[in-house]
Amino acid sequence: MRVISYGKVEAKEVEGSSKLRLRWLNTDGSRNFAVRHIEIEPDGYSPYHRHSWEHEIFVLEGNGVAVGAKKEASISVGDLVSISANEVHQIKNNGEKTLKLLCMIPK
C-alpha cells in the first residue's frame, strides 16, 4: 500500500491547454492504470484531442463543459465523464472557481 499526497506532486502544464495544471499521482508501482489530478482555472480548457484508450474523469469541484465531436454536456461536482477510445474531447471551465478533476487512464 502507498499513500500519495497530491500537493507534494509537481503540477505541470499541458501543451494545447490553457490555465490547466496536471499532476500524475501514481507514477511508481501501479501496473494497470494511472490517476491524474487536474485543475483548470476559470476560462481555461484542456486540449481538444483524442487517443487510443478510454478513460474516466470525475468532477471533484467546480463546473464546466465536456466537449465532444457532436455534443457538449455540462458537468459539476459528482459527475463522471466516460470517454471512449478515439473519441475527440475537451474539458472547459465555464465556472467562477477552479474546476478540479480526477482522471483515470489505463497504462
ChimeraX attribute file (.defattr): number of C-alpha atoms within 10 A of each C-alpha:
attribute: neighborCount
match mode: 1-to-1
recipient: residues
	/A:1	3
	/A:2	6
	/A:3	7
	/A:4	9
	/A:5	7
	/A:6	14
	/A:7	10
	/A:8	9
	/A:9	14
	/A:10	11
	/A:11	17
	/A:12	12
	/A:13	13
	/A:14	13
	/A:15	9
	/A:16	11
	/A:17	17
	/A:18	17
	/A:19	16
	/A:20	26
	/A:21	18
	/A:22	19
	/A:23	20
	/A:24	17
	/A:25	20
	/A:26	17
	/A:27	13
	/A:28	9
	/A:29	8
	/A:30	10
	/A:31	10
	/A:32	8
	/A:33	12
	/A:34	17
	/A:35	19
	/A:36	18
	/A:37	21
	/A:38	23
	/A:39	24
	/A:40	25
	/A:41	20
	/A:42	20
	/A:43	17
	/A:44	20
	/A:45	23
	/A:46	22
	/A:47	17
	/A:48	15
	/A:49	12
	/A:50	16
	/A:51	12
	/A:52	9
	/A:53	13
	/A:54	15
	/A:55	17
	/A:56	15
	/A:57	21
	/A:58	19
	/A:59	20
	/A:60	18
	/A:61	16
	/A:62	22
	/A:63	21
	/A:64	27
	/A:65	17
	/A:66	19
	/A:67	16
	/A:68	17
	/A:69	10
	/A:70	7
	/A:71	8
	/A:72	13
	/A:73	11
	/A:74	14
	/A:75	21
	/A:76	18
	/A:77	15
	/A:78	12
	/A:79	15
	/A:80	16
	/A:81	16
	/A:82	13
	/A:83	17
	/A:84	15
	/A:85	12
	/A:86	12
	/A:87	15
	/A:88	16
	/A:89	20
	/A:90	18
	/A:91	25
	/A:92	25
	/A:93	26
	/A:94	20
	/A:95	16
	/A:96	12
	/A:97	15
	/A:98	21
	/A:99	28
	/A:100	23
	/A:101	24
	/A:102	18
	/A:103	20
	/A:104	17
	/A:105	14
	/A:106	12
	/A:107	11
